[in-house]
Amino acid sequence: MSENVIYGINGPVVTIKGKTDLQMLEMVYVGEAGLVGEVIGLDDNTTTIQVYEETTGLKPGEKVISTGGPMCVTLGPGIITNIFDGIERPLGALEKNFGAFIGKGTSVPSLDTEKEWDVTVTVSVGEHLKGGDIYATCPETAIITHKVMVPPELEGEVIFCAENGKYRLNDTIIKIRDAKGTEHELTLCQKWPIRTPRPVAKRLPSSKPLITGQRIIDTVFPIAKGGAAAIPGGFGTGKTMTQHQLAKWCDADIIIYVGCGERGNEMTQALTEFGEIMDPKSGRPLTDRTVLIANTSNMPVAAREASIYTGITLAEYYRDMGYHTAIMADSTSRWAEALREISGRLEEMPADEGFPAYLPSRLAEFYERAGYVETLNDKEGSITIIGAVSPQGSDFSEPVTQNTKRFTRCFWALDKSLAYARHYPAINWNNSYSEYIGDLSKWYNENIGEDFLKYREEICSILLDENSLMEIVKLIGADVLPDDQKLVIEIARVVRVGFLQQNAFHADDTFVSLEKQMKMMQVILHLYHKCKKIVAKQIPISKIIQLGVFDKLVKMKYDIPNNRLDMFDEYITEIDNALAAYLK
């Protein structure tokens, strides 16, 4: 362990004068309190360190102690159901030991080292193991089996195996002798640097959708498993609410929720809600497959920068076990603001709006860690990243939003006017897009039906036509439009209110299967095609509206239970009967 002395302190940035033996991105302990820090700059005369804790009270002359390794997280059983801060300190254990307010330099193990796990060893003496191979399993929660893997860089022959039974985190489970004859003791946990992506065998095409149960996402702007999406929106447009809903209902096996620089009351709400919600797939609490990383806006700014990397490393670890993980980053704008603040302290040359010139490359590093992959142990796993962006004043031309668009293929633009009109999700269908339709078309055709994408295309066309017509209506009013254009506006209202708008608090409407989504589109388009024939006969659209069929379709999302899809046939029959007199 080498020792060095603090020369200068500027907020979270600490400098050391003179030549040191510290390495770039090495983790260090700063000052008498032992604050966690990371080396971010080196030259002949100065070493620059960013500190992940509050530096108040730190003085020049205090020692900086090297650890000899990079900033790492501990990976092992006990991650799921836990709540961590940005550098993987367990907040529950910190509160238990130090009270509600975390003191500087306080440290407890990331994972409970005393808890005993019911371990099943899956290998035997004499077997040859390579990086990523599973050598033991244990039930981490009632629905997640933890698979303990050989570290990616290690390979060798098993020379010792423990018996099946109860073991603590740091107990030796197996021993491996590598090609050089060195023996390695493997426990239930391993360390991994947060800024280094975990290796995979190969990347695979993203050809399966992440099903969320939200109609505007699943049908209109879908995201693939292993894809990346951005949710930009101004204050109060529902970014956090949308991410909470996706975390609750998407069909990922494991959810990593990173509250990066968010308000404390929002994080409290997330923690409370996730504990109360029952997972629809397992009937267990949602926390049984959720990891929460809470880094609120009043926590040290440098830890906010690290929280994103901590979250994605945990996601990669479970992906390597063969799970499909989804990481909700809320919000990447707060993370970018942390980069900007630290960059300013370092006196680096600013780029657009004061953000550092390396903002695009940092965003690319993060979003490129998403993907559908074949793991080192020949399983398939994925990481889907859904990042919220908080542009000031809902200005989507600002640097974080624009650069995020470059690295994501799905863009769910939240709209302030929709949010204030209580239209949830407040995703603006005119400003949003998804580039995954082509990749997912084969899956939709094989699993839902070949009509699904045909219906989707026609629904999108109706919304596009309505957008053009509303420009005319704003200028000269709706009365002057011909009846065929009035029909487009009426059917678009049914699509917007009856299909795109969703009620998160309604038992049947909070999550809707793809089969029900297709049936809803089928009924809406059936009405549209029948009405087009009637309007072509010069019959006024006002007479059809008086029949009440349009309003009935707006309410069908509530009136038809999710387990009674046969009722849609009754709606089609009712539409035919109601319009029969005009079609003779």
Secondary structure, DSSP 8 states (H G I E B T S, - for coil): --EEE--EEETTEEEEES-----TTEEEEETTTTEEEEEEEE-SSEEEEEESS--TT--TT-EEEEEEEE-EEEESTT-TT-EE-TTS-BHHHHHHHH-SS--TT----SS-SS--EEEEE---TT-EE-TT-EEEEEESSSS-EEEEE--TT--EEEEEE--SEEE-TTS--EEEE-TTS-EEEE-S-EEEETTS----SEEE---SB---S-HIIIIIS--BTT-EEEEE--TTSSHHHHHHHHHHHS--SEEEEEEES--HHHHHHHHHHHHH-B-TTTSSBGGGGEEEEEE-TTS-HHHHHHHHHHHHHHHHHHHHTT-EEEEEEETHHHHHHHHHHHHHHTT--B-GGG-BTTHHHHHHHHHTT-EEEE-TTS-EEEEEEEEEE--GGG-TTSHHHHHHHHH-SEE--B-HHHHHTT-SS-B-TTT-EES-HHHHHHHHHHHT-THHHHHHHHHHHHHHHHHHHHHHHHHH-STTS-HHHHHHHHHHHIIIIIII---TTSTTTSS--HHHHHHHHHHHHHHHHHHHHHHHTT--HHHHHTTTHHHHHHTHHHHS-TT-TTHHHHHHHHHHHHHHHHH-
